[in-house]
Amino acid sequence: MSNKFFNFCYAASLLVFASCSNSDVLDENLASGSVIGFNTHVSNASRALTTAYFSKFMVYGGYTPKDVSDYHTVFSGVAVSKGSDNAWTYEGSSKYWVKDATYKFYAYSCENVQLEKGDPSFSTSGSDAGTFKITDFVCNDTHQHDLIYAASNSIVAQETGNSKVSLTFKHILSKVNAKFKSGFEPDFTVEISDVEFRNIYDKADFSSQSNGWSNQSRTIEQNIGESKWTKISLPIEGTDNTISAAKPGAEGTEAVDAKELTTGTGYFLPVTYSSNNVELSFKITVKQGTDVIKTDYVKGNIKPEWAIGTSYTYNVTVNGSAAGVEKIEFDVDATNGIEEWTEKPAVDFNIGG
């Protein structure tokens, strides 16, 4: 997964497992084949879902006999789980290789759970036979998970001596967060809350054929007057949500470092938007000491170009202009800055005269 600032996982492991549910292959060729097994790992580019946390995924796939175009399903959403002994198992009877058959396997993990908002499937016939897809996948505030995916190469089975299936998982969403810093004077603090990306595409289809997403749409049509829009909120972790500028040291006082705030992560559909109609919105409360100067929502439009497996950080500087507040300033209303003295005629004053 690449990283981009506007900066920008990791974990690798060897996970072996050897049994599954579904019985069509087992019934066809129990005696002559060897058990189908898997070698899997999360790629070195993975960040959000690490090996230590990776404990379950769903397997799909099947085979086509020699000189036949249609596929027989072997796995269809079978959950593979890691036990307390770190061994990986799946329910049901073992599956066996069919000699000279060609196999394809796919897997996904939605942070160790089955997809709740999306329909994964393995195609067995037609122009997309042997492919995998997820239709009507939803990615918004109601469904926020890191989604990883793996696909094997085409494998021609041998009667014996078959290697375990190698699956390398990769991220297929975009990962976004925001970093806030203050552009105010050091004696001001700014509280940040309610960070949201609005009017995002939140529904799409994924296909192993294109290795990407298509048919992006919005589940809610934007209506600003009625406060309706699609959105993904970025969490602020902990209880301290304030930012402030650095304060240089003075005689008898120490310098104070700037205080910045980085949000948690949100997962987004990878999309190249055609216009800047995505809105970054957040709430600010500006204080000078204990006095509240301004409380308001700040909004800005962006035109994202979010790619698969890529992480983005949006750096946001909050200053008086962005916050809609103005400093109290003074000006001297005179041509030369100070008005001239008014001259009076000299006064004669005699003493003892």
PyMOL commands that set and color helices and strands:
alter all, ss='L'
color gray80, all
select helices_A, chain A and resi 24-28+224-226+320-323
alter helices_A, ss='H'
color red, helices_A
select strands_A, chain A and resi 2-5+15-17+38-42+56-64+72-82+88-90+102-110+119-122+132-138+147-151+155-156+165-171+174-182+188-198+203-207+212-217+231-233+242-243+261-262+266-268+278-288+291-302+310-318
alter strands_A, ss='S'
color yellow, strands_A
deselect
rebuild
show_as cartoon
